[in-house]
Amino acid sequence: MASPKIAYIGIGANLGDRRANCKAAVRMLETSGLVRITACSGWYETEPLVPNGTDSTRVNKFINGAVKIETALGPKELLGLLKKIETSLGRDLSAQKWASRRIDLDILFYDDVVMSADELTIPHPELHKRLFVLEPLCDIAPAFIHPVIGKTVAVLKEELI
């Protein structure tokens, strides 16, 4: 049997009981039998990312975190599991990109894989520009090197501060 792959998942929510939604997603990952969580970041309240021209004070703040997992699933199968969890927690996957959400799960890194497909890009294409991703990721993987940019998560975070 092949050794498990290491992946990092970003978790966020800005509707309902945001922290409870995030913790429920972590529990569902744990109980899926398809992944093993090996580290969990702290939880951070963050400002929403909104498109230009949108009043961010009219959008709920997010709770964001990240987990490190081991899995035998491939990247697309892992994405399928994340979408299933999002749907079961009440996320409307047909909502527009900037819509508020009960839960948001993103593959940030999957080992040192670099891939781009219609439904999935790894590493997450914007993670190096988002403090709300880098801060929790730095809790659990400060020395992980971004396979495209070649800098550690800690350095990427420092560059944004």
Buried (B, 14 or more C-beta within 10 A) or exposed (E): EEEBBBBBBBBBBBBBEBEEBBBBBBEBBBEBEBBBBEEBBEBBEBEBBEEEEEEEEEBEBBBBBBBBBEBBBEBEEBBBBBBEBBEEBBBEEEEEEEEBBBBBBBBBBBEEBEEEEEEBBBBBEEBBEBBBBBBBBBBBBBEBBBBEEEBBBBBBBEEEE
